[in-house]
């Protein structure tokens, strides 16, 4: 049995033919070995025909600058989320806290209510979901400042890196940008 294939302008396979089965094979089809055919079948979309060597090569798609920028923006958003999900250890009392905006807002609300009620301490649930009891209100205020500052620094970093991506004029510059 003999295998043949056709390719597109990028030398990616468009069709395979078995000469003993297919009767209407296009004139542009060419012979390939069973092993080459199997390489394409085992790795769909990941192999390309090399007409110079008559071999199967690994396919590495070439992205446009816009596509590269879009991928980098997505990567930076994911890196920022990962950074936020790591939590933050407050200097004032070494409590590791969630630092997502919702968590900071909840802590702020609890703090505001405690102050309004003239309480001098409050209980706090930390990053590991453990309750820290009787945390001084003054420490909670400092914690909130630290958490907001950390969040803001990370947000500024994300925005700065995204701005660098937007301003990049070539793929190498985009590729060099990292969290």
MIDOGU-912989 format. One record per atom (N, C-alpha, C): residue number from 1; x, y, z. Coordinates in pm, whole numbers, m for minus. Layout:
REM MIDOGU-912989
    i       u       v       w
  NUM       X       Y       Z
...
***
This chain:
REM MIDOGU-912989
    i       u       v       w
    1      84    m117       0
    1       0       0       0
    1      88     123       0
    2      46     223     m78
    2     123     345     m91
    2      39     462     m41
    3     102     550      35
    3      35     667      89
    3      79     790      11
    4     m17     880      m6
    4      11    1010     m67
    4     m59    1116      16
    5     m14    1241      m2
    5     m78    1353      69
    5     m70    1479     m14
    6    m155    1574      24
    6    m149    1709     m31
    6    m128    1804      87
    7     m73    1922      58
    7     m48    2022     162
    7    m100    2158     117
    8    m113    2247     215
    8    m149    2385     183
    8     m23    2467     158
    9     m37    2597     146
    9      78    2682     116
    9     181    2685     229
   10     138    2649     351
   10     229    2644     465
   10     286    2504     487
   11     258    2413     391
   11     304    2274     396
   11     240    2192     507
   12     123    2238     552
   12      44    2157     645
   12     m42    2061     564
   13     m60    1938     611
   13    m137    1841     533
   13    m283    1884     518
   14    m336    1865     398
   14    m477    1893     373
   14    m556    1764     349
   15    m487    1660     299
   15    m555    1532     275
   15    m452    1422     261
   16    m494    1301     299
   16    m412    1181     282
   16    m487    1086     190
   17    m412    1010     114
   17    m472     916      18
   17    m401     782      27
   18    m478     677      11
   18    m426     542       0
   18    m446     502    m145
   19    m336     479    m215
   19    m345     460    m361
   19    m425     336    m399
   20    m435     238    m311
   20    m513     118    m345
   20    m661     137    m315
   21    m697     244    m244
   21    m837     267    m208
   21    m893     386    m285
   22    m820     498    m282
   22    m868     621    m345
   22    m841     617    m495
   23    m943     652    m571
   23    m929     650    m716
   23    m917     790    m775
   24    m959     889    m703
   24    m957    1026    m753
   24    m855    1107    m674
   25    m727    1080    m691
   25    m619    1147    m618
   25    m573    1268    m700
   26    m566    1387    m637
   26    m524    1507    m710
   26    m382    1493    m763
   27    m356    1563    m872
   27    m224    1557    m937
   27    m114    1611    m845
   28    m147    1706    m755
   28     m45    1765    m667
   28      m9    1675    m549
   29     m79    1563    m531
   29     m46    1470    m423
   29      91    1407    m449
   30     160    1378    m339
   30     293    1318    m351
   30     306    1203    m251
   31     403    1116    m278
   31     423     998    m196
   31     483    1032     m60
   32     437     961      42
   32     497     966     175
   32     505     822     225
   33     591     802     323
   33     607     668     378
   33     496     642     481
   34     482     517     516
   34     386     478     621
   34     423     547     752
   35     553     553     783
   35     598     617     907
   35     567     767     907
   36     584     833     792
   36     553     976     783
   36     403     998     801
   37     324     915     735
   37     178     924     750
   37     140     907     897
   38     199     807     964
   38     167     780    1104
   38     206     898    1193
   39     318     964    1162
   39     362    1082    1239
   39     257    1194    1231
   40     203    1216    1113
   40      96    1316    1097
   40     m29    1274    1173
   41     m67    1149    1163
   41    m188    1099    1228
   41    m176    1105    1380
   42     m59    1070    1432
   42     m37    1069    1577
   42     m25    1209    1638
   43       1    1309    1554
   43      25    1446    1603
   43     m54    1548    1521
   44    m186    1539    1522
   44    m264    1629    1437
   44    m240    1776    1470
   45    m214    1854    1365
   45    m191    1997    1380
   45     m54    2034    1434
   46      28    1933    1464
   46     158    1960    1525
   46     276    1924    1434
   47     247    1883    1311
   47     353    1843    1219
   47     333    1913    1085
   48     444    1935    1015
   48     444    2003     886
   48     538    1928     793
   49     507    1933     664
   49     592    1869     564
   49     705    1963     527
   50     827    1912     524
   50     942    1991     482
   50     978    1948     340
   51     943    2028     239
   51     969    1989     100
   51    1118    1985      65
   52    1201    2052     143
   52    1345    2051     115
   52    1409    1918     154
   53    1366    1865     269
   53    1426    1740     318
   53    1338    1619     292
   54    1213    1645     250
   54    1113    1539     230
   54    1089    1462     359
   55    1088    1538     470
   55    1066    1480     603
   55     953    1555     674
   56     904    1494     781
   56     804    1555     868
   56     876    1631     977
   57     840    1758     995
   57     899    1841    1100
   57     793    1882    1201
   58     838    1924    1319
   58     747    1979    1419
   58     698    2114    1368
   59     568    2136    1379
   59     508    2260    1331
   59     508    2363    1443
   60     567    2477    1418
   60     565    2589    1510
   60     497    2706    1439
   61     372    2732    1474
   61     301    2839    1404
   61     365    2975    1430
   62     362    3059    1331
   62     412    3195    1343
   62     293    3285    1377
   63     303    3352    1490
   63     196    3441    1533
   63     224    3582    1485
   64     119    3655    1460
   64     133    3797    1427
   64     164    3875    1554
   65     204    3998    1539
   65     230    4084    1654
   65     103    4099    1738
   66     m10    4117    1672
   66    m137    4132    1745
   66    m170    4006    1823
   67    m154    3889    1761
   67    m181    3763    1830
   67     m86    3745    1948
   68      40    3780    1930
   68     140    3768    2037
   68     104    3861    2152
   69      63    3983    2120
   69      22    4078    2224
   69    m101    4026    2300
   70    m198    3973    2228
   70    m319    3920    2293
   70    m285    3807    2389
   71    m197    3717    2345
   71    m155    3607    2432
   71     m80    3659    2555
   72       4    3758    2537
   72      81    3814    2648
   72     m12    3884    2747
   73    m113    3956    2697
   73    m209    4023    2787
   73    m282    3918    2872
   74    m321    3807    2810
   74    m388    3700    2884
   74    m293    3641    2988
   75    m169    3619    2950
   75     m68    3566    3042
   75     m50    3659    3162
   76     m43    3789    3136
   76     m24    3886    3245
   76    m144    3888    3339
   77    m265    3878    3284
   77    m384    3872    3370
   77    m380    3749    3459
   78    m340    3636    3401
   78    m331    3512    3479
   78    m222    3523    3585
   79    m109    3585    3552
   79      m2    3603    3649
   79     m47    3694    3763
   80    m122    3798    3731
   80    m172    3890    3833
   80    m268    3816    3926
   81    m358    3739    3870
   81    m453    3663    3952
   81    m378    3566    4042
   82    m278    3498    3986
   82    m198    3405    4066
   82    m129    3477    4181
   83     m76    3596    4153
   83      m9    3674    4257
   83    m108    3711    4368
   84    m226    3753    4331
   84    m328    3790    4429
   84    m370    3668    4511
   85    m383    3552    4445
   85    m426    3432    4515
   85    m322    3377    4612
   86    m196    3424    4600
   86     m92    3379    4692
   86    m112    3435    4833
   87    m194    3538    4844
   87    m213    3601    4974
   87     m97    3695    5007
   88    m104    3751    5126
   88      m4    3848    5169
   88      11    3839    5320
   89     134    3836    5368
   89     159    3831    5512
   89     179    3973    5563
   90      90    4012    5651
   90      95    4148    5707
   90     213    4161    5803
   91     283    4273    5792
   91     400    4299    5875
   91     359    4322    6020
   92     247    4388    6041
   92     206    4429    6175
   92     188    4312    6271
   93     143    4197    6219
   93     115    4084    6309
   93     145    3947    6248
   94     208    3945    6133
   94     246    3821    6064
   94     129    3733    6024
   95      10    3790    6017
   95    m105    3713    5969
   95    m103    3713    5816
   96    m111    3594    5758
   96    m123    3584    5613
   96    m271    3598    5579
   97    m298    3691    5487
   97    m437    3723    5456
   97    m466    3707    5307
   98    m593    3682    5275
   98    m638    3687    5136
   98    m628    3832    5093
   99    m590    3853    4967
   99    m568    3989    4923
   99    m654    4023    4801
  100    m751    3939    4769
  100    m845    3973    4662
  100    m929    4092    4708
  101    m974    4171    4613
  101   m1048    4293    4646
  101   m1170    4263    4733
  102   m1241    4156    4703
  102   m1359    4120    4783
  102   m1320    4095    4928
  103   m1210    4023    4950
  103   m1166    3992    5086
  103   m1125    4118    5161
  104   m1056    4208    5093
  104   m1017    4334    5155
  104   m1142    4414    5191
  105   m1239    4418    5101
  105   m1363    4491    5127
  105   m1439    4432    5246
  106   m1440    4298    5258
  106   m1507    4235    5372
  106   m1438    4270    5503
  107   m1304    4266    5501
  107   m1230    4303    5622
  107   m1255    4450    5655
  108   m1259    4536    5553
  108   m1286    4678    5575
  108   m1424    4698    5638
  109   m1523    4625    5589
  109   m1658    4636    5645
  109   m1661    4591    5791
  110   m1595    4479    5819
  110   m1589    4432    5958
  110   m1520    4533    6048
  111   m1413    4591    5999
  111   m1341    4693    6073
  111   m1430    4816    6097
  112   m1498    4862    5992
  112   m1586    4979    6006
  112   m1694    4956    6111
  113   m1754    4837    6107
  113   m1857    4806    6207
  113   m1798    4801    6348
  114   m1680    4742    6361
  114   m1616    4733    6493
  114   m1587    4873    6548
  115   m1537    4961    6462
  115   m1509    5099    6505
  115   m1639    5169    6544
  116   m1740    5152    6461
  116   m1870    5215    6490
  116   m1928    5166    6622
  117   m1902    5042    6655
  117   m1954    4983    6779
  117   m1857    5002    6897
  118   m1750    5079    6874
  118   m1649    5109    6976
  118   m1582    4984    7032
  119   m1566    4884    6947
  119   m1495    4762    6990
  119   m1345    4788    6979
  120   m1268    4724    7064
  120   m1123    4743    7063
  120   m1049    4626    6999
  121   m1119    4517    6978
  121   m1061    4401    6909
  121   m1166    4342    6816
  122   m1119    4256    6725
  122   m1211    4181    6641
  122   m1146    4049    6600
  123   m1227    3954    6565
  123   m1178    3826    6516
  123   m1166    3832    6364
  124   m1060    3769    6314
  124   m1033    3773    6170
  124   m1006    3631    6121
  125   m1061    3600    6006
  125   m1033    3471    5942
  125    m919    3494    5842
  126    m809    3421    5860
  126    m690    3446    5778
  126    m692    3365    5648
  127    m582    3370    5575
  127    m568    3305    5445
  127    m599    3155    5451
  128    m556    3091    5560
  128    m577    2948    5576
  128    m710    2915    5643
  129    m797    3015    5653
  129    m929    3002    5711
  129    m925    2971    5861
  130    m819    3017    5926
  130    m806    3003    6071
  130    m845    3137    6134
  131    m920    3128    6244
  131    m965    3250    6309
  131    m857    3302    6404
  132    m815    3425    6380
  132    m725    3496    6472
  132    m816    3577    6563
  133    m811    3547    6691
  133    m905    3611    6785
  133    m844    3733    6852
  134    m932    3827    6880
  134    m896    3947    6956
  134    m780    4025    6894
  135    m789    4048    6764
  135    m688    4129    6697
  135    m722    4276    6725
  136    m626    4350    6773
  136    m649    4490    6809
  136    m696    4569    6687
  137    m795    4655    6709
  137    m851    4737    6600
  137    m742    4818    6532
  138    m647    4870    6609
  138    m536    4947    6550
  138    m455    4858    6456
  139    m435    4731    6493
  139    m363    4638    6405
  139    m443    4609    6279
  140    m574    4597    6293
  140    m659    4572    6176
  140    m650    4691    6079
  141    m648    4811    6134
  141    m635    4930    6048
  141    m503    4926    5972
  142    m396    4888    6040
  142    m265    4877    5975
  142    m266    4765    5871
  143    m330    4654    5906
  143    m342    4542    5811
  143    m413    4587    5684
  144    m521    4660    5701
  144    m596    4708    5584
  144    m508    4797    5496
  145    m430    4883    5557
  145    m339    4968    5480
  145    m237    4883    5404
  146    m182    4783    5473
  146     m84    4695    5409
  146    m147    4616    5294
  147    m265    4560    5318
  147    m332    4480    5215
  147    m369    4565    5093
  148    m423    4683    5119
  148    m460    4772    5008
  148    m335    4816    4930
  149    m227    4843    5003
  149    m103    4883    4938
  149     m49    4769    4851
  150     m49    4648    4906
  150      m1    4533    4828
  150     m86    4513    4703
  151    m218    4520    4720
  151    m309    4503    4606
  151    m281    4610    4501
  152    m267    4732    4546
  152    m244    4843    4453
  152    m110    4829    4381
  153      m7    4785    4451
  153     124    4764    4388
  153     114    4658    4279
  154      44    4550    4308
  154      29    4443    4209
  154     m54    4491    4090
  155    m157    4569    4117
  155    m240    4623    4010
  155    m159    4718    3922
  156     m79    4805    3986
  156       7    4896    3910
  156     106    4818    3825
  157     161    4711    3882
  157     256    4628    3806
  157     188    4568    3684
  158      66    4515    3702
  158      m7    4457    3589
  158     m32    4563    3483
  159     m79    4680    3524
  159    m108    4787    3429
  159      18    4834    3356
  160     129    4844    3430
  160     255    4885    3368
  160     298    4783    3261
  161     293    4655    3296
  161     333    4551    3201
  161     239    4547    3081
  162     109    4564    3106
  162      14    4568    2994
  162      41    4688    2905
  163      79    4800    2964
  163     115    4917    2884
  163     239    4892    2799
  164     336    4818    2856
  164     454    4782    2778
  164     417    4694    2659
  165     324    4602    2681
  165     278    4516    2571
  165     211    4602    2464
  166     122    4691    2507
  166      53    4778    2410
  166     152    4860    2327
  167     259    4906    2390
  167     355    4994    2322
  167     457    4917    2238
  168     467    4787    2258
  168     568    4707    2187
  168     542    4711    2036
  169     651    4719    1961
  169     640    4726    1816
  169     693    4601    1746
  170     741    4505    1827
  170     787    4380    1765
  170     765    4263    1862
  171     765    4144    1809
  171     735    4024    1886
  171     841    3997    1991
  172     968    4020    1960
  172    1075    3996    2056
  172    1056    4080    2182
  173    1013    4205    2165
  173     988    4292    2280
  173     874    4238    2364
  174     767    4194    2299
  174     652    4138    2371
  174     695    4013    2447
  175     770    3925    2380
  175     814    3800    2443
  175     903    3825    2565
  176     974    3938    2567
  176    1065    3968    2678
  176     992    4019    2802
  177     867    4055    2789
  177     789    4108    2901
  177     739    3991    2985
  178     768    3997    3115
  178     721    3890    3204
  178     690    3945    3341
  179     608    3873    3414
  179     567    3914    3548
  179     689    3915    3637
***
